[in-house]
Amino acid sequence: MRLLRGLFALVVALALVSPASAEDTTAHRFTAPSHPMDYLVSLPAGWTPERTWPVLVAIPDASREFAPTMDGFIAARRNKPWIIVVPIVLGGGGAPWRFAELFGYKPDVFARAEKDGLCNFDPNGIAAVLQDVRTRFKAEGRAFITGWEAAGHVIWREVIHNPKSYYAAALVLPNFQGRCIEETKVVKTTAPLPIGILRGADDKLAFNGSPLDLQTRSATDYVRGIGHRVEEITVPGKVRGPFPDEVFEFFEKVRAGK
């Protein structure tokens, strides 16, 4: 009986992880079963299906460099026990149809996105991805979400309309133009999210009324106005980018309850 239980546990573990091994920390691409959105995922060293794991969702800027974004967060994770997920969203920048080769999707996925509209495709896809990561890789019930510049178009919609899916958000000099925000459905939150707004101290476009500065300030005022907690963080010696080390530091602080 003990042997049968052991074999059953092994089969379950392999089903959850396949094709990635529990000791394989490189990124693998999956498709959410209930939605055509793909995502990259990397498991932490020592992953096991016998516990749940915190999950960091990272979204790139308008360059749509999904794999390099994943690589940066894998490097910054080191021995931290985080699952890293990079959903292949379409709305983080200009019209995705003009840069179709960057996504790795077949034409039918773009047809679905055009039919649904990006304001539905991305939120529904992210929800499906998070559900799959919970089922397949034992992720915690809520995630931590981060991104920089044009990723703000996707992340602010999540923060404003779907805050219960997240423990915290960290954005680096994010764009904000009210994209996909349905004003009639915006309500003041009763469970404020900790939100970190990061800026590189050496970034001349991060301050002094530049377009990016004004958009970031507009978003910060907006989410504070509906009850979220915003911490503004200036990162010394840096210009711009996803800031994975600083993002992990902020999220680890949130997890520790500080």
SESE-930015 format. One line per field, with one value per atom (N, C-alpha, C): residue number from 0; y, x, z; residue in three letters. Coordinates in steps of 0.001 Angstrom, whole numbers. Last residue first. Example, Ala and Ser with C-alpha at 12.3 -4.5 7.8 and 13.67 -1.06 7.14 Angstrom:
! SESE-930015
num 1 1 1 0 0 0;
north -2250 -1060 30 -5690 -4500 -3300;
east 12850 13670 12900 13190 12300 13200;
up 7080 7140 7870 7800 7800 7800;
residuo SER SER SER ALA ALA ALA;
This chain:
! SESE-930015
num 257 257 257 256 256 256 255 255 255 254 254 254 253 253 253 252 252 252 251 251 251 250 250 250 249 249 249 248 248 248 247 247 247 246 246 246 245 245 245 244 244 244 243 243 243 242 242 242 241 241 241 240 240 240 239 239 239 238 238 238 237 237 237 236 236 236 235 235 235 234 234 234 233 233 233 232 232 232 231 231 231 230 230 230 229 229 229 228 228 228 227 227 227 226 226 226 225 225 225 224 224 224 223 223 223 222 222 222 221 221 221 220 220 220 219 219 219 218 218 218 217 217 217 216 216 216 215 215 215 214 214 214 213 213 213 212 212 212 211 211 211 210 210 210 209 209 209 208 208 208 207 207 207 206 206 206 205 205 205 204 204 204 203 203 203 202 202 202 201 201 201 200 200 200 199 199 199 198 198 198 197 197 197 196 196 196 195 195 195 194 194 194 193 193 193 192 192 192 191 191 191 190 190 190 189 189 189 188 188 188 187 187 187 186 186 186 185 185 185 184 184 184 183 183 183 182 182 182 181 181 181 180 180 180 179 179 179 178 178 178 177 177 177 176 176 176 175 175 175 174 174 174 173 173 173 172 172 172 171 171 171 170 170 170 169 169 169 168 168 168 167 167 167 166 166 166 165 165 165 164 164 164 163 163 163 162 162 162 161 161 161 160 160 160 159 159 159 158 158 158 157 157 157 156 156 156 155 155 155 154 154 154 153 153 153 152 152 152 151 151 151 150 150 150 149 149 149 148 148 148 147 147 147 146 146 146 145 145 145 144 144 144 143 143 143 142 142 142 141 141 141 140 140 140 139 139 139 138 138 138 137 137 137 136 136 136 135 135 135 134 134 134 133 133 133 132 132 132 131 131 131 130 130 130 129 129 129 128 128 128 127 127 127 126 126 126 125 125 125 124 124 124 123 123 123 122 122 122 121 121 121 120 120 120 119 119 119 118 118 118 117 117 117 116 116 116 115 115 115 114 114 114 113 113 113 112 112 112 111 111 111 110 110 110 109 109 109 108 108 108 107 107 107 106 106 106 105 105 105 104 104 104 103 103 103 102 102 102 101 101 101 100 100 100 99 99 99 98 98 98 97 97 97 96 96 96 95 95 95 94 94 94 93 93 93 92 92 92 91 91 91 90 90 90 89 89 89 88 88 88 87 87 87 86 86 86 85 85 85 84 84 84 83 83 83 82 82 82 81 81 81 80 80 80 79 79 79 78 78 78 77 77 77 76 76 76 75 75 75 74 74 74 73 73 73 72 72 72 71 71 71 70 70 70 69 69 69 68 68 68 67 67 67 66 66 66 65 65 65 64 64 64 63 63 63 62 62 62 61 61 61 60 60 60 59 59 59 58 58 58 57 57 57 56 56 56 55 55 55 54 54 54 53 53 53 52 52 52 51 51 51 50 50 50 49 49 49 48 48 48 47 47 47 46 46 46 45 45 45 44 44 44 43 43 43 42 42 42 41 41 41 40 40 40 39 39 39 38 38 38 37 37 37 36 36 36 35 35 35 34 34 34 33 33 33 32 32 32 31 31 31 30 30 30 29 29 29 28 28 28 27 27 27 26 26 26 25 25 25 24 24 24 23 23 23 22 22 22 21 21 21 20 20 20 19 19 19 18 18 18 17 17 17 16 16 16 15 15 15 14 14 14 13 13 13 12 12 12 11 11 11 10 10 10 9 9 9 8 8 8 7 7 7 6 6 6 5 5 5 4 4 4 3 3 3 2 2 2 1 1 1 0 0 0;
north 44077 45294 46525 41496 42337 43613 39924 39896 40767 40628 39290 39185 43179 43030 41682 42425 43274 43178 41044 40315 41111 43188 42117 41293 44723 45299 44205 42842 43423 44003 42408 41314 41852 44998 44497 43349 45117 46026 45582 43138 43041 43898 44055 42834 42717 46426 46493 45231 46852 46128 46108 50278 48847 48171 53031 52470 50989 53890 54705 54092 54003 53313 54288 55185 54626 53916 54420 55131 54398 54603 53616 54299 55687 56125 55200 54894 54419 54937 55397 55836 55582 53456 53821 54192 53575 53738 54183 51803 52380 52416 52655 51818 52568 54285 53645 52776 55801 54708 53809 57597 58106 57032 56026 56528 57000 55751 54573 54962 58467 57723 56588 59171 59908 59118 57315 57275 57993 58187 56860 56757 60707 60595 59254 60020 60777 60691 58724 57995 58698 60825 59648 58851 62563 62999 61821 60983 61440 61821 60750 59555 59918 63515 62740 61487 65380 64701 63918 66671 66957 66377 65770 67126 67321 62352 63456 64728 60496 60016 61144 61215 61242 60829 60817 62210 62324 58628 58682 60101 58142 58730 58846 56878 58213 58916 55239 55302 56718 54433 55326 55267 52632 52744 53652 52269 52987 53280 49653 50341 50997 49194 49436 50208 47145 47872 47986 47579 46891 47758 47609 48324 47448 46714 45924 46530 48204 47954 47122 50765 49446 49382 52271 52456 51116 51174 51411 51581 51342 51581 51901 51180 49984 50155 53467 53170 51959 53363 54269 53931 51000 51255 52068 51077 51375 51731 50768 49626 49863 53343 52302 51128 55582 55133 54013 55831 56661 56269 55451 55422 56395 53742 54501 54412 53724 53136 54144 53375 54500 54095 50184 51080 52112 48816 49317 50301 46235 47105 47512 45164 45493 46385 42437 43729 43917 40307 40752 42139 39905 40248 40594 39670 38613 38796 41899 40727 39560 43845 43858 42617 44437 43060 42957 47105 46301 44924 48160 48935 48067 46200 46793 47456 45743 44663 45226 48268 47703 46582 48462 49359 48856 46479 46287 47207 47396 46128 46072 49802 49748 48487 49196 49857 49806 48367 47320 47915 50638 50295 49134 50742 51593 51084 47406 48751 49425 45295 45611 47035 42831 43906 44115 41318 41684 42889 38426 39730 40096 36643 36837 38213 34227 35536 35713 31526 31980 33346 30149 30696 31281 27324 28721 29134 24671 24921 26358 24186 24390 24797 23739 22939 23008 25522 24104 23266 27992 27454 25956 28192 28118 27612 28394 27243 27077 30845 29633 28390 32524 32386 31140 32204 31825 31600 33304 31886 31377 35964 35185 33692 36620 36617 35807 36437 35562 35480 38469 37094 36093 40703 40365 38929 40350 40317 40005 40415 39317 39245 42834 41577 40449 44724 45003 43818 43832 43646 43872 41958 43254 43042 39637 39925 41375 39874 39648 40057 40166 41216 41099 37723 38977 40139 35921 35881 37197 36630 36765 36765 35927 37344 37591 33174 33860 35360 32503 32369 33054 32801 33827 33724 31945 31646 32674 33722 33218 32891 34980 33531 32908 37707 37004 35485 38983 39052 38147 38965 37979 37954 41124 39775 38773 43872 43226 41751 44765 45302 44619 43709 43115 43606 45296 44082 43482 48731 47677 46405 49425 49747 48544 47999 48865 49213 45486 46284 47159 43698 45117 45992 40997 41723 43235 38767 39712 40455 36135 36739 37624 36304 36052 36771 34937 36046 35737 34042 33877 35131 32260 33455 33153 31277 30934 32241 31660 32250 31514 31500 30436 30911 32411 32771 31781 32164 31025 31334 34153 33399 32209 36183 35315 34583 37378 38109 37230 35477 35836 36516 35536 34297 34606 38145 37802 36470 37971 38936 38594 36025 35771 36708 37383 36188 35935 39332 39716 38558 37742 38475 38968 36754 35855 36605 39193 38288 37397 42055 41107 40146 44182 42823 41772 46835 46012 44575 48019 47931 47142 45902 47168 46944 42822 43734 45023 41646 42058 43058 39004 40101 40373 37773 37954 39183 35522 36861 36882 33624 33767 35239 31366 32707 32823 28078 28935 30329 25275 26339 27325 21835 23113 24110 19632 19384 20666 19750 19963 19817 21686 20447 20720 23093 23093 21707 23396 22708 22686 26550 25340 24713 27651 27828 26499 27600 27158 27407 29750 29190 28844 30183 29924 29333 32115 31500 31304 31538 32165 31396 32318 31562 32286 32396 33092 32099 31115 30939 31679 29390 30637 30472 27191 27813 29086 26405 25500 26171 28489 28323 27459 26990 27682 27435 27521 26780 27627 27254 27939 27007 27634 26807 27531 28529 28893 27915 26696 27432 27670 25090 26475 27311 21932 22716 24136 20274 20909 21778 19281 20037 20723 19810 19039 19921 20446 20971 20095 19595 18954 19498 18393 18080 19201 19018 19730 19550 17447 18879 19606 14918 15521 17017 14469 14558 15203 14391 15399 15559 12144 13463 14558 10144 10403 11784 10259 10552 10889 9484 10822 11216 6830 7790 9217 5718 5787 6796 5920 6607 6770 4255 5673 6476 1828 2367 3853 1515 1638 2250 1230 2385 2627 -1205 0 1260;
east 5815 6476 5870 5039 4118 4711 6447 6850 5964 5326 5053 5407 6448 4992 4660 9124 8730 7231 8974 9388 9002 8310 7339 7697 10682 9401 8393 12545 12717 11408 11566 11564 11695 12101 10724 10632 14860 14090 12629 15476 15973 15136 14178 13747 14240 13683 14169 13808 12976 12041 12441 14028 13992 13030 16337 15013 15124 18602 17830 16448 20236 19600 18800 21202 22159 21559 18443 19688 20537 15119 16192 17503 12486 13506 14710 9190 10541 11478 6164 7019 8482 3435 4759 5633 16 1097 2364 -2882 -1711 -543 -6201 -5012 -3845 -8513 -8211 -6973 -9019 -9970 -9514 -6914 -8271 -9314 -4759 -4895 -6321 -5276 -5433 -5455 -4902 -6139 -6306 -2311 -3431 -4737 -969 -793 -1943 -1712 -2120 -2038 -492 -1935 -2445 2182 1530 11 2549 2756 2060 2068 1200 1327 4177 2793 1824 6402 6228 4773 6019 5983 5772 6231 5003 4904 7801 7852 6560 7879 6805 6929 10085 10026 9035 11108 10755 10465 11985 11176 10634 13727 12309 11392 16219 15796 14321 17191 16321 15764 18557 19313 18501 16753 17215 17950 13965 15413 15879 11155 11745 13267 8220 9669 10127 5669 5982 7484 3869 5142 5333 1030 1512 2820 -1034 233 768 -4555 -3344 -2119 -7247 -6217 -5025 -10202 -8999 -7843 -12202 -12238 -11033 -12035 -11702 -11856 -14594 -13556 -13301 -15019 -15530 -14355 -15900 -14832 -15449 -17776 -17585 -16478 -17728 -18983 -18862 -15183 -15421 -16692 -13209 -14640 -15085 -10197 -10835 -12299 -8839 -9640 -10258 -6647 -6987 -7682 -5774 -7141 -7585 -3166 -4040 -5497 -41 -1446 -2215 3098 2136 748 5267 4256 3448 7880 7524 6441 7252 8382 7977 5244 5336 6489 3889 5070 5247 1287 1754 2975 -100 581 949 -1831 -1366 -749 -4709 -3309 -3066 -7346 -6479 -5021 -8646 -8703 -7860 -8559 -7537 -7530 -9606 -9483 -8491 -9669 -10883 -10808 -7153 -8378 -9629 -5261 -5286 -6626 -5846 -5935 -6080 -5295 -6641 -6846 -2609 -3536 -4967 -1534 -1516 -2497 -1822 -2432 -2586 -464 -1789 -2547 2026 1020 -370 3658 2964 1876 4973 3702 2971 6803 6320 4992 6795 7359 6862 5558 5844 6358 3933 4882 5046 2072 2181 3103 1442 2100 2375 -1677 -358 189 -3506 -3333 -1889 -3167 -4443 -4400 7 -916 -2157 467 664 -354 685 446 785 814 2074 1906 -1773 -657 582 -3473 -3797 -2565 -2154 -2581 -2822 -1863 -655 -1002 -4545 -3753 -2506 -5214 -5917 -5125 -3517 -3337 -4053 -4629 -3242 -3035 -7177 -7044 -5635 -6484 -7234 -7099 -5252 -4464 -5170 -7494 -6344 -5501 -9131 -9624 -8479 -7410 -7855 -8349 -6989 -5906 -6398 -9621 -8684 -7628 -10845 -11379 -10355 -9346 -9775 -10489 -9074 -7953 -8353 -11765 -11233 -10141 -12799 -13096 -12794 -11817 -13238 -13611 -9096 -9837 -11319 -8580 -8358 -9092 -9159 -9948 -9803 -7159 -8561 -9472 -4933 -5150 -6592 -5369 -5359 -5575 -5146 -6458 -6520 -2411 -3391 -4733 -452 -987 -2076 2150 789 455 4528 4539 3164 5019 4194 4246 6358 6943 6225 4947 6017 6608 3187 2683 3791 3007 4230 3955 565 1702 3010 -1129 -1160 14 -997 -180 -113 -602 -1433 -623 1630 843 83 1283 1962 1042 147 1177 1955 -1821 -2142 -1064 -1288 -1244 -1317 718 -384 -205 1757 1971 769 2927 1834 2093 5296 5240 4127 5946 5049 5106 7727 7699 6863 7486 7153 7108 9985 8917 8742 11839 10874 9697 15223 13912 12857 17758 17194 15845 17282 18312 17675 15817 15160 16182 17301 17107 16497 17163 18466 18311 14406 15035 16377 14154 13563 14083 15546 15952 15401 14074 15476 15947 11610 11679 13108 12554 11959 11987 13382 14373 13835 10710 11764 12858 9345 8830 9929 9445 10554 10207 7865 7319 8435 8326 9222 8732 6671 6183 7102 7593 7156 6751 6315 7327 6719 5249 4810 5817 5115 5901 5459 4002 3604 4339 5007 5264 4914 3646 3830 3979 4471 4135 4442 3071 4212 3751 2132 1834 2999 3275 2993 2593 3797 3279 3024 5039 3585 2969 8056 7351 5854 11185 9715 9176 13878 13272 11767 13942 14671 14023 10772 11964 12662 9826 9648 10912 8563 9779 9522 6666 6705 8055 4868 6127 6097 1719 2536 3832 -1019 155 858 -4528 -3313 -2231 -6933 -5767 -4509 -8391 -8211 -6974 -8365 -9669 -9595 -5644 -6638 -7950 -3008 -4082 -5186 -59 -1282 -2342 3453 2204 1063 6937 5741 4536 9451 8712 7430 12680 11306 10730 14475 14378 12913 14662 14270 14219 13945 14241 13736 13107 14406 14817 10760 10692 12011 10710 11056 10974 8134 9241 9477 5900 7171 8340 5049 5402 4981 3901 5070 5353 1619 1595 2723 2488 1393 1345 4423 4832 3755 2748 3802 4235 1165 547 1582 3129 2347 1717 3977 4916 4180 1683 2226 3178 1505 445 946 3797 3679 2618 3112 4291 4231 892 737 1901 2142 1109 901 3835 4421 3414 1955 2841 3471 828 0 866;
up 6321 6789 6131 5686 6447 6958 4023 5435 6306 1623 2157 3653 1324 1477 2109 1040 2154 2412 -1352 -147 1106 -3046 -2806 -1567 -2942 -2528 -2192 -3927 -2600 -2080 -6521 -5546 -4120 -7486 -7430 -6437 -7396 -6546 -6426 -9304 -7921 -6977 -11709 -11012 -9581 -13424 -12037 -11235 -16099 -15235 -13761 -16789 -17049 -16100 -16355 -16632 -16912 -14507 -15438 -15610 -11280 -12399 -13254 -8956 -9901 -11089 -6743 -7052 -8086 -7272 -7267 -7662 -5326 -6271 -6140 -4876 -4614 -5699 -3224 -4320 -3966 -2538 -2039 -3233 -1991 -2969 -2253 -1456 -791 -1771 -2688 -2617 -1980 -2959 -1687 -1607 -5088 -4864 -3712 -5015 -4890 -4677 -5619 -4249 -3994 -8319 -7457 -5980 -9195 -9459 -8453 -8490 -7914 -8044 -10162 -8712 -8009 -12695 -12230 -10716 -12701 -12896 -12382 -12443 -11370 -11477 -14898 -13648 -12492 -16659 -16685 -15383 -15958 -15778 -15779 -16652 -15278 -15030 -19399 -18563 -17089 -20183 -20401 -19534 -17444 -18740 -18938 -14924 -15858 -17240 -13340 -13886 -15025 -14128 -13239 -14051 -15899 -14786 -13914 -17818 -18191 -17040 -16746 -16929 -17317 -14424 -15601 -15744 -12116 -13222 -14512 -10461 -10081 -11209 -11765 -11720 -11435 -9791 -10797 -10644 -8923 -8941 -10080 -6800 -8030 -8016 -5376 -5430 -6783 -3508 -4866 -4787 -1657 -1636 -3067 -1978 -2413 -2113 379 -377 -737 390 679 -113 -516 923 1354 -3045 -2520 -1005 -4876 -3857 -3183 -8264 -6910 -5955 -11609 -10644 -9286 -13548 -12723 -11680 -15008 -14319 -13400 -16215 -15089 -14312 -17111 -17235 -16025 -18765 -17485 -17735 -21139 -20659 -19274 -20361 -21324 -20632 -19062 -18804 -19708 -19516 -20350 -20154 -18292 -17883 -18758 -17912 -18715 -18088 -15027 -15902 -16697 -13626 -14493 -15511 -12769 -12999 -14046 -10219 -11583 -11690 -8435 -8501 -9959 -6239 -7588 -7475 -4274 -4424 -5888 -4364 -3056 -3143 -6516 -6264 -4800 -7084 -7615 -7218 -6209 -5340 -5850 -8230 -7170 -6303 -10839 -10364 -9204 -11622 -11774 -11125 -10868 -10654 -10687 -11523 -10180 -9889 -14247 -13266 -11852 -15334 -15465 -14442 -14786 -14091 -14192 -16485 -15033 -14321 -19125 -18714 -17195 -19084 -19718 -19307 -17970 -17154 -17752 -19942 -19192 -18315 -20784 -21440 -20782 -17869 -18955 -19511 -16540 -16681 -17955 -13864 -15259 -15353 -11753 -12010 -13511 -9126 -10533 -10706 -7298 -7274 -8730 -6705 -7300 -6955 -4734 -5345 -5792 -4024 -4566 -5218 -5138 -4147 -4820 -7311 -6951 -5893 -8300 -6884 -6465 -11006 -10296 -8832 -11994 -12501 -11603 -10591 -10738 -11047 -10741 -9450 -9532 -13477 -12646 -11246 -14257 -14695 -13838 -13094 -12676 -13059 -14519 -13083 -12550 -17114 -16842 -15348 -16750 -17119 -16841 -16179 -15191 -15467 -18606 -17378 -16291 -20332 -20503 -19241 -19415 -19357 -19488 -19920 -18555 -18430 -22851 -21867 -20450 -24023 -24264 -23165 -23310 -22793 -22907 -24507 -23142 -22505 -27116 -26193 -24743 -28467 -28060 -27021 -29575 -28173 -27800 -32222 -31970 -30543 -31829 -32530 -32264 -30540 -29831 -30493 -32585 -31348 -30592 -34373 -34778 -33552 -32898 -33185 -33632 -32966 -31677 -31875 -35635 -35006 -33637 -36306 -36713 -36005 -33356 -34686 -35030 -31599 -31721 -33180 -31047 -31228 -31306 -30722 -29743 -29862 -32721 -31383 -30376 -35068 -34926 -33520 -34990 -34709 -34429 -34898 -34425 -34123 -35637 -36390 -36020 -33803 -35137 -35985 -31503 -31579 -32971 -31347 -31934 -32152 -28498 -29689 -30216 -25205 -26169 -27319 -24131 -23485 -24442 -25084 -24942 -24338 -25138 -26411 -26223 -23137 -23317 -24635 -22174 -23495 -23808 -18803 -19748 -21069 -17037 -17995 -18991 -13731 -14878 -15744 -11332 -12187 -13418 -7991 -9374 -10156 -5487 -6289 -7618 -3237 -3569 -4427 -4077 -3526 -4024 -4989 -4259 -3628 -7755 -7035 -6310 -9012 -8026 -7146 -10976 -9720 -8631 -13027 -12465 -11108 -13522 -13065 -12398 -14446 -13158 -12622 -16881 -15867 -14494 -18269 -17909 -16801 -18680 -17839 -17369 -20455 -19176 -18198 -22628 -21840 -20491 -23361 -22875 -22115 -24100 -23076 -22501 -25102 -24924 -23782 -26050 -25984 -25898 -26048 -26865 -26942 -24191 -25572 -26493 -21377 -21958 -23413 -19836 -20402 -20926 -16725 -18055 -18615 -14410 -14982 -16415 -11419 -12814 -13347 -9055 -9567 -11049 -6466 -7912 -8273 -3799 -4286 -5770 -3543 -3811 -4235 -1403 -2369 -2419 -1401 -746 -1813 -2918 -1576 -784 -5321 -5308 -3925 -5229 -4917 -4928 -6162 -6239 -5930 -6134 -5007 -5026 -7695 -7335 -6104 -9059 -8229 -7987 -12534 -11161 -10357 -14921 -14354 -12900 -17872 -16439 -16073 -20229 -19838 -18334 -21857 -20820 -20659 -24098 -23689 -22540 -24429 -24006 -23598 -25111 -25979 -25555 -22304 -23052 -23928 -20688 -20925 -21754 -20471 -21060 -21444 -21508 -20535 -21147 -22596 -22995 -21935 -21922 -21799 -22362 -22033 -22536 -22463 -19512 -20460 -20830 -18276 -18635 -19653 -15700 -16949 -17299 -13509 -13258 -14541 -12648 -13848 -13651 -10724 -10510 -11692 -11721 -10473 -10144 -15290 -14109 -12883 -17621 -16832 -15618 -19046 -19340 -18534 -15730 -17108 -18075 -13219 -13684 -15166 -12770 -12488 -13186 -13447 -14215 -14007 -11500 -12894 -13746 -9223 -9340 -10784 -9789 -9628 -9822 -9810 -11021 -10952 -7137 -8212 -9494 -5783 -5554 -6660 -6730 -7050 -6874 -5607 -7061 -7473 -2885 -3401 -4904 -2761 -2451 -2998 -3417 -4306 -4052 -1195 -2533 -3504 831 872 -502 0 0 0;
residuo LYS LYS LYS GLY GLY GLY ALA ALA ALA ARG ARG ARG VAL VAL VAL LYS LYS LYS GLU GLU GLU PHE PHE PHE PHE PHE PHE GLU GLU GLU PHE PHE PHE VAL VAL VAL GLU GLU GLU ASP ASP ASP PRO PRO PRO PHE PHE PHE PRO PRO PRO GLY GLY GLY ARG ARG ARG VAL VAL VAL LYS LYS LYS GLY GLY GLY PRO PRO PRO VAL VAL VAL THR THR THR ILE ILE ILE GLU GLU GLU GLU GLU GLU VAL VAL VAL ARG ARG ARG HIS HIS HIS GLY GLY GLY ILE ILE ILE GLY GLY GLY ARG ARG ARG VAL VAL VAL TYR TYR TYR ASP ASP ASP THR THR THR ALA ALA ALA SER SER SER ARG ARG ARG THR THR THR GLN GLN GLN LEU LEU LEU ASP ASP ASP LEU LEU LEU PRO PRO PRO SER SER SER GLY GLY GLY ASN ASN ASN PHE PHE PHE ALA ALA ALA LEU LEU LEU LYS LYS LYS ASP ASP ASP ASP ASP ASP ALA ALA ALA GLY GLY GLY ARG ARG ARG LEU LEU LEU ILE ILE ILE GLY GLY GLY ILE ILE ILE PRO PRO PRO LEU LEU LEU PRO PRO PRO ALA ALA ALA THR THR THR THR THR THR LYS LYS LYS VAL VAL VAL VAL VAL VAL LYS LYS LYS THR THR THR GLU GLU GLU GLU GLU GLU ILE ILE ILE CYS CYS CYS ARG ARG ARG GLY GLY GLY GLN GLN GLN PHE PHE PHE ASN ASN ASN PRO PRO PRO LEU LEU LEU VAL VAL VAL LEU LEU LEU ALA ALA ALA ALA ALA ALA ALA ALA ALA TYR TYR TYR TYR TYR TYR SER SER SER LYS LYS LYS PRO PRO PRO ASN ASN ASN HIS HIS HIS ILE ILE ILE VAL VAL VAL GLU GLU GLU ARG ARG ARG TRP TRP TRP ILE ILE ILE VAL VAL VAL HIS HIS HIS GLY GLY GLY ALA ALA ALA ALA ALA ALA GLU GLU GLU TRP TRP TRP GLY GLY GLY THR THR THR ILE ILE ILE PHE PHE PHE ALA ALA ALA ARG ARG ARG GLY GLY GLY GLU GLU GLU ALA ALA ALA LYS LYS LYS PHE PHE PHE ARG ARG ARG THR THR THR ARG ARG ARG VAL VAL VAL ASP ASP ASP GLN GLN GLN LEU LEU LEU VAL VAL VAL ALA ALA ALA ALA ALA ALA ILE ILE ILE GLY GLY GLY ASN ASN ASN PRO PRO PRO ASP ASP ASP PHE PHE PHE ASN ASN ASN CYS CYS CYS LEU LEU LEU GLY GLY GLY ASP ASP ASP LYS LYS LYS GLU GLU GLU ALA ALA ALA ARG ARG ARG ALA ALA ALA PHE PHE PHE VAL VAL VAL ASP ASP ASP PRO PRO PRO LYS LYS LYS TYR TYR TYR GLY GLY GLY PHE PHE PHE LEU LEU LEU GLU GLU GLU ALA ALA ALA PHE PHE PHE ARG ARG ARG TRP TRP TRP PRO PRO PRO ALA ALA ALA GLY GLY GLY GLY GLY GLY GLY GLY GLY GLY GLY GLY LEU LEU LEU VAL VAL VAL ILE ILE ILE PRO PRO PRO VAL VAL VAL VAL VAL VAL ILE ILE ILE ILE ILE ILE TRP TRP TRP PRO PRO PRO LYS LYS LYS ASN ASN ASN ARG ARG ARG ARG ARG ARG ALA ALA ALA ALA ALA ALA ILE ILE ILE PHE PHE PHE GLY GLY GLY ASP ASP ASP MET MET MET THR THR THR PRO PRO PRO ALA ALA ALA PHE PHE PHE GLU GLU GLU ARG ARG ARG SER SER SER ALA ALA ALA ASP ASP ASP PRO PRO PRO ILE ILE ILE ALA ALA ALA VAL VAL VAL LEU LEU LEU VAL VAL VAL PRO PRO PRO TRP TRP TRP THR THR THR ARG ARG ARG GLU GLU GLU PRO PRO PRO THR THR THR TRP TRP TRP GLY GLY GLY ALA ALA ALA PRO PRO PRO LEU LEU LEU SER SER SER VAL VAL VAL LEU LEU LEU TYR TYR TYR ASP ASP ASP MET MET MET PRO PRO PRO HIS HIS HIS SER SER SER PRO PRO PRO ALA ALA ALA THR THR THR PHE PHE PHE ARG ARG ARG HIS HIS HIS ALA ALA ALA THR THR THR THR THR THR ASP ASP ASP GLU GLU GLU ALA ALA ALA SER SER SER ALA ALA ALA PRO PRO PRO SER SER SER VAL VAL VAL LEU LEU LEU ALA ALA ALA LEU LEU LEU ALA ALA ALA VAL VAL VAL VAL VAL VAL LEU LEU LEU ALA ALA ALA PHE PHE PHE LEU LEU LEU GLY GLY GLY ARG ARG ARG LEU LEU LEU LEU LEU LEU ARG ARG ARG MET MET MET;
